[in-house]
């Protein structure tokens, strides 16, 4: 084996690890975004509920 072959083997072995790390990072980012979306949606629902309760109490 010459140095070019060794480098290509090393490079091919490290690529899946980088790809897995990137996918994991994107999954984490998407989970955080989803959490914020749900929090925003719930807060919007809660505000609407509070307004309805205020109108009913009048």
N, C-alpha and C positions, 0 to 999 in steps of 0.2 A: 504494500500500500504506500502510495506517495502522499504528500501533504495535502494535495487537493482532495483526494478520496477521504482522508481522515476528516478534513474540514466539512465535507459534504455530509458525512455520517453524523458528525457532531451537530451540524446545523439541522438535519432532519430529525434528530432526537429532541432538540430543544423547541422546535416549532409547536408540537402539540401542547406543550406546557404553556406557552404564551397564548395559544388560542383558547385553552381552557381557562386561563386567568382572565382573558378579555371577556369571555362569555360569562364567567362568574361575576365579574365587575358590572357588566351590563344588566345581569339579573338583579344584582343588588340595587343598581340605579333605578331600574323599573319598579322594584318593590317599594323603594322610597317614594317615587313619583305616585304610585298607586295609593300609598298611605296618605299622602297629602291630598290627592283627589277625593278620597273617601272622607277625610276630615273636613274638607271644604263642603262636600255634598251634605254631610251630616249637620254642619253648622248652618247651612242654608235652610235645611229642613227644620231645624230647631227654631230659627228666627221666624219662619213662617208659622210654626206652631204657636210661638209666643204671641205673634200678632193676632192670630185667630182667637186665642184665649182672652186677650185684652178686649177684642171686639165683642165677645160673648159676655163678658162681665159688665159691659156698659148698659 
